Amino acid sequence: MLNIFEFLLLGLASFRLTRLIVRDYIMEWLRRPFIEVRIEKNEDGIEEEWIEPKGFIGEGLGCQWCVGVWSSLIMVFFYIMVPYGEWIVFILALAALQSIIYSWSNLLE
């Protein structure tokens, strides 16, 4: 059974992996085959970019709740089953903590 520290560590790592997959630019190559990008002009003549998912996988990759479940499963698997997998969990958890602190610091400016 996991203690509270391990649970929080896995939670932070899952959060970071989820955000990485769903939103971060570095993982756009993973999402690109499953989305369609359209550029349309609105009534003011300004071009707007619309991102539409293609199929089941496209819908899933755009859903933080869906990816969050899979990210949690992956993090638990790495933490328990993969030799030195706890280091991946630890690094992602630190990155998540940094991301949260950075977001808070932006709110204070």
C-alpha positions in Angstrom: 0.0 0.0 0.0 1.2 3.5 -0.8 1.8 6.0 2.0 0.6 9.7 1.7 4.0 10.9 0.3 4.0 8.3 -2.5 0.4 9.1 -3.3 1.1 12.8 -3.6 4.2 12.1 -5.6 2.3 9.9 -8.0 -0.5 12.6 -8.2 2.0 15.3 -9.2 3.7 13.1 -11.7 0.4 12.1 -13.3 -0.7 15.7 -13.4 2.5 16.7 -15.3 2.3 13.8 -17.7 -1.3 14.6 -18.4 -0.5 18.3 -19.1 2.4 17.2 -21.3 0.2 15.0 -23.5 -2.9 17.2 -23.6 -1.5 20.8 -23.8 2.3 21.2 -24.1 3.9 22.0 -27.5 6.6 19.4 -27.1 4.0 16.6 -27.6 2.2 18.2 -30.5 3.7 15.5 -32.8 1.7 12.9 -30.8 -1.6 14.8 -31.1 -1.3 16.1 -34.7 -2.4 12.9 -36.6 -5.6 12.9 -34.5 -6.7 16.5 -34.9 -7.8 18.7 -37.8 -6.8 22.4 -37.7 -9.1 24.8 -39.5 -8.6 28.6 -39.9 -11.7 30.6 -40.4 -12.5 34.3 -40.4 -14.9 35.6 -37.9 -17.5 38.4 -38.5 -14.8 41.0 -37.8 -12.5 39.5 -40.5 -10.0 38.2 -37.9 -8.6 34.7 -38.6 -9.3 32.2 -35.8 -7.8 28.7 -35.5 -10.2 25.9 -34.7 -8.9 22.5 -33.5 -11.2 19.6 -34.1 -10.4 16.1 -32.9 -10.6 13.2 -35.4 -12.2 10.1 -34.0 -12.0 8.3 -30.7 -8.3 8.8 -30.2 -8.4 12.5 -31.1 -11.3 13.0 -28.6 -9.3 11.2 -25.9 -6.0 13.0 -26.4 -7.8 16.4 -26.0 -9.5 15.3 -22.8 -7.5 16.0 -19.6 -9.8 13.7 -17.6 -9.3 10.8 -20.0 -5.6 11.2 -20.4 -5.4 11.7 -16.6 -6.7 8.2 -15.9 -4.1 6.7 -18.3 -1.3 8.9 -17.0 -2.1 7.7 -13.4 -2.0 4.1 -14.5 1.3 4.6 -16.3 2.8 6.4 -13.3 1.8 3.6 -10.9 3.1 1.0 -13.3 6.5 2.8 -13.5 6.6 3.4 -9.8 5.9 -0.2 -8.9 7.1 -2.4 -11.7 9.9 -0.7 -13.7 13.4 -0.8 -12.2 14.4 2.8 -11.4 10.9 3.9 -12.6 10.5 5.9 -9.4 13.1 8.3 -10.8 10.8 9.1 -13.8 7.9 9.6 -11.3 10.1 11.8 -9.1 11.3 14.0 -12.0 7.7 14.5 -13.4 6.5 15.3 -9.8 9.2 17.9 -9.5 8.3 19.3 -12.9 4.7 19.5 -11.8 5.6 21.3 -8.6 7.7 23.8 -10.5 4.8 24.3 -12.9 2.4 25.0 -10.1 4.8 27.4 -8.4 5.4 29.2 -11.7 1.6 29.6 -12.3 1.1 31.0 -8.7 4.0 33.4 -9.2 2.3 34.7 -12.4 -0.9 35.4 -10.5 1.0 37.6 -8.0 2.5 39.8 -10.7 
